[in-house]
Structures are given as C-alpha cells and as structure tokens.
C-alpha cells in the first residue's frame, strides 16, 4: 500500500477510492475484498449519492477575514501607501475618534432620509401598482406612462430636482423616493397579475365581493412579489441616499464620503462605507425576517436538495 | 318521477366560431349521482361550468329546484381537478373559506374534517399535505356550504389508484349522509359506473348527449361485481359509438 493516499495504484484503489467510488474499475478489485467491492459496485450503479447539507458554521466568514488580513498586511508591509489604503485597524480607530455623537448625527441624518424617501416612494408605488395590477382600465391608463418613466435613469432627475426644490432636504427625499418607487411598483403590479386564475375561480365560487377578493385572495397571493419589491426598493433607497448626499449635504454618510475625499482621508471614506454596509445589511436582514415570517406558508426550494 | 332537482337546457354554447354544446336537455333527481363521460373537448367540463354559474355566456337555462340559476349560488358546490387550496390558509380556514376569516371556528369544520378522515389536521398548512389529503380538504370545502348539488370535475384524476378508491367510497358515504346530488365529470369508466346511478355519454363537436345508461345496482357496490362489468361494457360501447375511444 502506498503511504500517500493521493497516489492511487490499482492495488489501493479501494482504500483511497471514497471520492471516486463511481469510477471503480474491475482492476481495483481483489479476491479477498469481494464483499467490499460488491458494496462499491452497488454504489457505482446508483446515481451519485446526495451529500447531506452540512451547516458549516462560519464558512461565509472565510473570504472577509482573508481580505481583512490582507488589508492589514499590505500597508504595514509597505505594499501600498497607508494614505490610499489605511489598514482596517486604522479605519476602526477613525470611527472611534469620530465619537458616538458625530457618528449618530451622520447615521441618523442618512437613516431619516432613507426612511422618509422610502416611505414616500413605496407608498405611492403600492397605490399605483395596485391600480395597474387590479384593474384593466388602470393598466391601460397608467402602465405606458410609468414604463416610459422607468426607462429614465433616476439620477437624470437630479438637476431638475435641484432647480425645483433647492438643495435642502426636499430634493434628497424625492430622489430617494424615485429610486425606491420602481422596484416596488414592479413587484406590486406584476404580483397581482401573476395570481393563479384557478385560485380566483375558487374565490368566485365562494361568492366573494371584489373587495374581499382583493383582501383575502389577491393580496396574500401577491405578497411574495410585493415583499421582494419592497426589499429591492429599500436597498435602492440606500443607494440613492448616497447619491443625494454626495451632491450636497452637510450631514450624513454621503457627506462623510465627500469630506473624506476632500481632505484626502481614505480612512474616513472607508469608515463611511463600513457604516453604509452595516446599515444596508441591517435593514435588509429586517426585511428578510419579515418575509420569512409573513411567507412561512410558502412551499419553495430553499437551496438544499429538493 | 317527482320534479327534478336540476334541469339543464343548453340550446347552444359557442367559443368564437366553434359550437361547444348543442341541444342539451338533461335533468337529475334529488340525491341522484350522475357521471358524465366523453372524449376530451366534448364540452363536458364546459357544461359543468355552466351549471356552476362560472360560465354565463350561453343560450339556454338552468333550473335548480324549479328556480332559474343565473349565476353563482350557495346551493351549488364545485370540486376542481386540483385541490386549489389557498396555501397561506390552514386546512380549517380553507374548508370554511366562504364563511370568512372567522369561519375556521365553525364546529362544522371539525365535523367535515372528521368525515373526510383528516381530524387533527385542522391547523396544518397545505404544503404539509399529500395530494390525496389536499383533495380531501377540497371535498370538505365543497361541502361546507351544504350545497344541494355538488359538481366534480375529474376530482380524483391526480391521485394514485388506491387513494382514488378510498376517496370514491368516502365521497359516496358523504353524499348519502348529506343527501347531496352529485354530477361528476370523469375520464375513468370504472369510476363512472362504480359511483353513478346514471352515466351520460357525450358525443363531441358539438358536444351533445349520445347515451344515457342507467346503473341499476344498489349501493354499496362490489367493485368486482359481474353486473358492474356489464354496465362498464355498455359505457365502453357507447363511447366507441361516438368514436371517443
């Protein structure tokens, strides 16, 4: 027997063949191992075994930790200038130096804009999306216009918003609302249109009023698409908040980004990016939690073996 | 014969240029069980939908207990080929769907679930049910409003043969207990003769009655009875006569 399990000769094929059991050749069978080789033969006929899904705790942390380690090493070993790429420890130090009050001011300002813009955009989108999804007249009347508006890259509105609304809070919130509007609108309108006609027929047999039909059948059936739209809308709201604050702001994470660039402080830029990542992840996880709670009735593929 | 429970008169039903049903005049007595068989596309499902009130564009009239049926009615229940349960509602909420969100607490729900053999599953979600269990829930839902007439469109075609036999016997027992009249569309000749007092054989293009075969055997029946085999042969010949098979 070879000491190295990677060196497969025909003689040790059985011992070393666990990953190769589907490709066992007759030359790998010895008279004394007939029982074991028979077992392998059965395996060879069967489809490749389904590997049990192991939970592998922390497997998602491998790459971030590697990147952090590399980011810490590279400036310290002189591979890059610490001014351009400050090590993670320096970024943490910067966050600490900014102090909780300053951080809370910036995070609070940004979060408030996202909340206001998202609420405005999502509420309008739910209303208009429902009109388009629930009524054929509504669709004919509204869908072409909103399709055309959707084709405009939302940032193209910025100059107009600045002209009309000044550089105060109003243009920022409106821009965020525009960004959040379309994913929610698409989710709501298509969600209603994709409701199974067969379920609607059951509701008709139960003689539901149009209002009860919408509330008891169409809304729950469209809920998965609506929630997906809301989740996408929220992540776009964060994105448009940064765009709005980069243009003109005296507070907020977008302001921190601009400030860091203007003062050549990459550590401040990275600190703001870190905060954006945390906030985005936090709100997305909240939406995911809501989705799981509201849609626990769904019988869907969860990524494991069906 | 006393006044029929159901009186169907469809002079014509068209989809565009195609005439799907023509000159249909049929009636059913209260408590009767009738199977409707015919080739695919002979309009039997359309006839069922007309009686249910789901299809209203046709020439003719439907009388239930002497009263014209002009649309959907509490007196007519419908069981579809698929269970069509609302996946976000529990079994009990599905059964009592027509009674509104509070209907699940109706004592009739537990009683019906016991009758279809699903006692204890009231709070389960549809995704936890097998195909046969889901169809049992659909049958309980169809009976919840205590309809006088229950329409069934190939209700057992999606379940395996053994489950199908169980469900057929269950349906017969329930129909008898509730005095429900059943009109059933099926592709299964065994099912047609085993369940029914009469079998209507439909010709196609346009759909119309070709034969009305009585199955004059008392319930409960033996599936392997000689007389049943004779009826089965009669239905088979009638289907051959209209070139359905």
Interface residues (C-beta under 8 A of the other chain):
Chain A: X198 X199 X201 X202 X203 X204 X205 X206 X207 X212 X216 X217 X220 X221 X223 X297 X298 X299
Chain B: X52 X54 X72 X74 X77 X78 X80 X82 X84 X86 X87 X88 X89 X97 X98 X100 X101 X125 X126 X127
